[in-house]
Amino acid sequence: MVISQAAFGWCGVNPTKDMGSSLFNMLTHALDSGKGASKELRKLFYGCLTWLPWVVTFRRWGRMYRRERCNLAWNAKAFSSVRMLRLALKNLGFITETPWIWKPNLSYRPCFLGDDALLDLRPNTHQPLELQLHILRKMCKLQAFLGFTRQRHRRDVADLLEHYNEDELILAFSQIDLTKARKAAENSASARAVFMASFLSPAARYHGCGLEEFAELEDGCPFCVADCGTQHHVFWECPFNTAPVPPPRNFLQKRFAWPILGNPNNDAVIAHVCRTIEELWLLRHPP
Ligand SMILES: [Zn+2]
């Protein structure tokens, strides 16, 4: 009951993280997005529809835009819709420029260029609601990505943090075509596995999980049987699994196959990675 009230923005509380988690886990379980997938990356792909704290913020924003903003007081009482929205935006990573105008925190701005650079909720604003919701969704996805980069216990995150600082991670993320990524994830289980980091390379299965289906190979690559079967090797270096396109320059695309804005090779990258995952699976599960 509280969840449904909160989801429609009827009550003056923001849903707790636990409340969001229980609903989100229920929904992502139904979507079967893979054991070992990062919960933060699941939020990145599905959270705008299913992660309750975000959904509440979008609805609250929409309500104010449509009906209430003409009579809203910036310094409204605690727990009023205005104060709850201001708090939610602050927690998301926006700073107040002037009353009713917010900008993303300085370090996030590579992701918010041009029309995305500010949120304007003034009564006379000409900024379309759909653009505003797009900016809010984009910030939520950026926060999910940054949440992923804080999961330091994960091998993939440790690997990223060893080579790149937060500014470089944000810049690389700003180039991701999230709309195309979501569509590709919806259409392919293999794409979901690599996009949400649940795919394990032969080396990771051997070293990280003690899984050794290729008994005589240990952590070796089952294609060439010569090198260590890391994710980078099986996707981009193995001479017996040649990619139709060069390795992506964006390190997030290279690792997770996420499409890049305006990159003509996106489909070829995703197809190559998915085919590799499926061939590895077939080698482990011969007919
Ligand atoms: Zn190989």
Boltz pocket constraint, residues with backbone or C-beta under 6 A from the ligand:
constraints:
  - pocket:
      binder: B
      contacts: [[A, 221], [A, 222], [A, 223], [A, 224], [A, 225], [A, 226], [A, 227], [A, 228], [A, 233], [A, 234], [A, 237], [A, 238], [A, 239], [A, 240]]
      max_distance: 6.0
